């Protein structure tokens, strides 16, 4: 079976935009524009090389993050809606030893160190860890995964895991690991790509010297996080679902059909954020 194309994605975006515009009578002109543009895209599918181009090559996590490490701090499209609520919650934490799980290039390790925390970062990607160590020389960075953290039981005061659980097939083992390494009374702050977007086909897309590529994301329902946390003995202290803004809908279609892209995505939940406590 052929890889999905930019043309197919564009048709899908036009359709999603039209569906969202059906709910109000005052969007007649916008609906007509979407219909006209969809017809144009369908007409061009067989003769426009740009629309026939692949959305990218699928790669596994190790290769993907090795290739992405150099541009990961871009920033990424979801950072703008994910970081403000995360920062607000981190600001209330007392200084302590904090795990940055799946730390990547150290996006939160830097913030934690600036707030006076002692940082322990864990990630599976040696390329990402190399950049994190350079940013936070006083931190301790270890290679390991979300379901096999290389830390003893009850060894840190708190933990952060940002936009990473979509990479594991099941949420429960990862949250159980986070609960294991956090001391009683500690907090766990998790952000993730919202399952609504994953269901719509969003993937971890990036450009590299070898061309466009992506890593497949796993869809976890919102209730999966809560159920996994309760099974791990955690208590829910807060949850948020920041929505997509015009600035955060940087998709492969945004330059091709900007109005349809905004109509399709802006206002949809883009990130889910959980704050848990270990009693």
C-alpha positions as CSV (number, residue, x, y, z in Angstrom):
1,X,0.0,0.0,0.0
2,X,1.3,3.4,-0.9
3,X,2.3,5.9,1.8
4,X,-0.3,8.7,2.6
5,X,0.2,11.8,0.5
6,X,0.0,15.5,1.1
7,X,-3.0,15.5,-1.2
8,X,-4.9,13.0,0.8
9,X,-4.2,14.9,4.0
10,X,-5.3,18.1,2.4
11,X,-8.6,16.6,1.3
12,X,-9.1,15.3,4.9
13,X,-8.3,18.8,6.3
14,X,-10.9,20.4,4.0
15,X,-13.4,17.8,5.1
16,X,-12.7,18.3,8.8
17,X,-13.0,22.1,8.4
18,X,-16.3,21.7,6.6
19,X,-17.7,19.5,9.4
20,X,-16.8,22.0,12.0
21,X,-18.4,24.8,10.0
22,X,-21.7,22.9,9.7
23,X,-22.7,23.8,13.2
24,X,-23.5,27.5,12.6
25,X,-25.7,29.2,10.1
26,X,-23.4,32.2,9.8
27,X,-20.6,30.2,8.2
28,X,-22.3,29.8,4.8
29,X,-19.6,31.7,3.0
30,X,-16.8,29.8,4.7
31,X,-18.5,26.5,3.9
32,X,-18.8,27.5,0.3
33,X,-15.1,28.3,0.3
34,X,-14.2,25.0,1.7
35,X,-16.3,23.1,-0.9
36,X,-14.7,25.1,-3.7
37,X,-11.2,24.5,-2.4
38,X,-11.9,20.8,-1.9
39,X,-13.0,20.5,-5.5
40,X,-9.9,22.2,-6.6
41,X,-7.7,19.9,-4.6
42,X,-9.4,16.8,-5.8
43,X,-9.1,18.1,-9.4
44,X,-5.3,18.6,-8.9
45,X,-4.6,15.3,-7.1
46,X,-3.6,13.4,-10.3
47,X,-1.5,16.1,-11.9
48,X,0.2,18.2,-9.1
49,X,3.5,16.6,-8.0
50,X,3.4,18.5,-4.7
51,X,0.1,16.9,-3.7
52,X,1.4,13.5,-4.8
53,X,4.4,13.8,-2.4
54,X,4.6,11.5,0.6
55,X,4.0,12.9,4.1
56,X,7.3,11.4,5.1
57,X,9.1,8.2,6.0
58,X,8.1,6.4,9.2
59,X,11.1,5.8,11.5
60,X,11.4,4.2,15.0
61,X,12.1,6.2,18.1
62,X,15.8,5.7,18.3
63,X,16.4,6.7,14.7
64,X,13.8,9.4,14.8
65,X,15.2,11.2,17.8
66,X,18.8,10.8,16.6
67,X,17.8,12.6,13.4
68,X,15.5,15.1,15.2
69,X,17.9,16.1,18.0
70,X,19.6,18.9,16.2
71,X,16.4,20.8,15.5
72,X,14.1,19.6,18.3
73,X,14.4,22.9,20.2
74,X,12.8,24.6,17.2
75,X,10.4,25.1,19.1
76,X,7.8,22.5,18.3
77,X,4.2,23.4,17.4
78,X,2.6,22.3,20.7
79,X,5.2,24.0,23.0
80,X,3.3,27.3,22.9
81,X,0.1,25.8,24.4
82,X,1.8,23.2,26.6
83,X,4.4,25.3,28.4
84,X,2.3,28.0,30.2
85,X,0.2,25.7,32.2
86,X,3.1,23.4,33.0
87,X,5.2,26.4,34.1
88,X,2.3,27.6,36.3
89,X,2.2,24.3,38.1
90,X,6.0,23.9,38.4
91,X,6.2,27.3,40.1
92,X,4.3,26.0,43.1
93,X,6.8,23.2,43.7
94,X,9.4,23.6,46.5
95,X,13.0,23.0,45.5
96,X,14.0,19.4,45.6
97,X,15.4,16.5,43.5
98,X,13.2,16.2,40.4
99,X,13.2,13.6,37.6
100,X,12.8,14.8,34.0
101,X,11.6,11.6,32.4
102,X,12.0,11.3,28.7
103,X,13.9,14.6,29.1
104,X,14.9,15.0,25.4
105,X,17.3,17.9,24.9
106,X,16.5,19.2,28.4
107,X,13.6,21.5,27.8
108,X,12.3,21.1,31.3
109,X,15.6,20.1,32.9
110,X,16.7,23.7,32.2
111,X,13.6,25.2,33.8
112,X,13.9,22.9,36.8
113,X,17.5,23.8,37.3
114,X,16.7,27.5,37.0
115,X,14.1,27.1,39.8
116,X,16.7,25.6,42.1
117,X,15.9,21.9,41.7
118,X,18.5,19.2,41.4
119,X,17.8,17.5,38.1
120,X,18.0,13.9,37.1
121,X,17.2,13.4,33.4
122,X,16.4,10.1,31.8
123,X,16.0,9.4,28.0
124,X,16.5,6.6,25.6
125,X,18.2,8.8,23.0
126,X,22.0,9.3,23.5
127,X,21.8,12.2,21.0
128,X,19.2,14.0,23.0
129,X,21.0,13.3,26.3
130,X,24.2,14.8,24.9
131,X,22.4,18.1,24.3
132,X,20.7,18.0,27.7
133,X,24.0,17.5,29.5
134,X,25.4,20.6,27.7
135,X,22.5,22.7,28.8
136,X,22.5,21.6,32.5
137,X,26.1,20.7,33.4
138,X,25.0,20.3,37.1
139,X,22.4,17.7,36.3
140,X,22.7,13.9,36.2
141,X,21.6,12.3,32.9
142,X,21.0,8.6,32.4
143,X,20.0,6.5,29.5
144,X,16.7,4.6,30.1
145,X,13.1,4.3,29.2
146,X,9.8,5.3,30.7
147,X,9.0,1.8,31.7
148,X,12.4,0.9,33.1
149,X,13.7,4.0,34.8
150,X,17.3,3.5,36.1
151,X,16.5,4.9,39.6
152,X,15.8,3.3,43.0
153,X,12.4,3.3,44.6
154,X,11.4,6.6,46.3
155,X,14.6,8.3,45.1
156,X,13.3,11.7,43.9
157,X,10.9,14.3,45.3
158,X,9.0,14.9,42.1
159,X,8.9,14.0,38.4
160,X,8.0,15.7,35.1
161,X,7.2,13.8,31.9
162,X,6.5,16.1,28.9
163,X,4.9,15.1,25.6
164,X,6.4,11.6,25.8
165,X,3.7,9.0,26.9
166,X,2.4,9.0,23.4
167,X,5.5,6.9,22.5
168,X,4.5,4.0,24.8
169,X,1.8,1.5,23.9
170,X,0.2,1.6,27.3
171,X,0.1,4.4,29.9
172,X,-0.1,2.2,33.0
173,X,3.4,0.8,33.1
174,X,5.0,4.2,32.7
175,X,2.9,5.9,35.3
176,X,3.6,3.0,37.7
177,X,7.3,3.6,37.1
178,X,7.0,7.3,37.8
179,X,5.0,6.5,41.0
180,X,7.7,4.0,42.1
181,X,10.6,6.5,41.9
182,X,8.8,9.4,43.5
183,X,8.9,9.7,47.3
184,X,5.6,9.8,49.3
185,X,4.2,13.3,49.3
186,X,5.8,14.0,45.9
187,X,4.2,15.3,42.7
188,X,4.2,14.0,39.1
189,X,3.4,16.4,36.3
190,X,2.6,14.9,32.9
191,X,1.8,16.5,29.6
192,X,0.9,14.6,26.4
193,X,-0.4,15.0,22.9
194,X,-4.2,15.0,23.2
195,X,-5.8,11.7,22.1
196,X,-8.2,13.7,19.9
197,X,-5.3,14.8,17.7
198,X,-3.7,11.4,17.5
199,X,-7.1,10.0,16.4
200,X,-7.1,12.6,13.6
201,X,-3.7,11.3,12.4
202,X,-1.2,13.7,14.0
203,X,2.2,12.1,14.3
204,X,5.6,13.3,15.6
205,X,6.7,14.9,12.3
206,X,10.0,16.5,11.7
207,X,12.3,17.6,8.8
208,X,15.9,16.5,8.6
209,X,18.7,16.4,6.1
210,X,17.3,13.2,4.7
211,X,13.8,14.7,4.2
212,X,10.5,14.7,6.0
213,X,10.0,11.9,8.5
214,X,7.7,11.0,11.4
215,X,7.3,8.7,14.4
216,X,4.0,7.1,15.0
217,X,2.1,8.1,18.1
218,X,-0.1,5.9,20.3
219,X,-3.6,7.1,21.2
220,X,-4.4,7.0,24.9
221,X,-7.9,8.0,26.0
222,X,-8.1,10.7,28.6
223,X,-9.6,8.1,31.0
224,X,-6.6,5.9,30.5
225,X,-4.3,8.3,32.3
226,X,-6.7,8.6,35.2
227,X,-7.2,4.9,35.5
228,X,-3.4,4.2,35.3
229,X,-2.7,6.8,38.0
230,X,-5.3,5.4,40.3
231,X,-3.9,1.9,39.8
232,X,-0.5,3.2,40.7
233,X,-1.8,4.6,43.9
234,X,-1.6,8.2,42.8
235,X,-4.1,11.0,43.5
236,X,-5.3,13.4,40.8
237,X,-4.5,17.0,41.8
238,X,-5.4,18.7,38.5
239,X,-6.0,18.3,34.8
240,X,-6.1,20.7,31.8
241,X,-6.7,20.4,28.1
242,X,-5.1,23.4,26.3
243,X,-6.6,24.0,22.9
244,X,-4.9,24.6,19.6
245,X,-4.2,28.2,18.6
246,X,-3.5,29.6,15.1
247,X,0.2,29.6,16.0
248,X,0.2,25.9,17.0
249,X,-1.4,24.4,14.0
250,X,1.8,24.1,12.0
251,X,0.9,21.1,9.9
252,X,2.0,20.0,6.4
253,X,-1.1,21.8,5.0
254,X,-0.8,25.1,6.6
255,X,0.9,26.9,3.7
256,X,-1.1,25.0,1.1
257,X,-4.6,25.7,2.5
258,X,-4.2,28.0,5.5
259,X,-7.8,28.9,6.0
260,X,-9.0,25.3,5.9
261,X,-6.1,24.3,8.3
262,X,-7.2,26.9,10.8
263,X,-10.8,26.1,10.5
264,X,-10.1,22.4,10.9
265,X,-7.9,22.5,14.0
266,X,-8.0,25.8,16.0
267,X,-10.0,25.3,19.2
268,X,-9.6,21.6,19.3
269,X,-7.9,20.1,22.4
270,X,-4.2,19.9,21.6
271,X,-2.6,18.8,24.9
272,X,-3.7,17.0,28.0
273,X,-1.9,17.9,31.3
274,X,-2.2,15.9,34.5
275,X,-0.8,16.7,38.0
276,X,-0.7,13.7,40.3
277,X,0.4,13.3,43.9
278,X,1.9,10.2,45.6
279,X,0.2,10.0,49.1
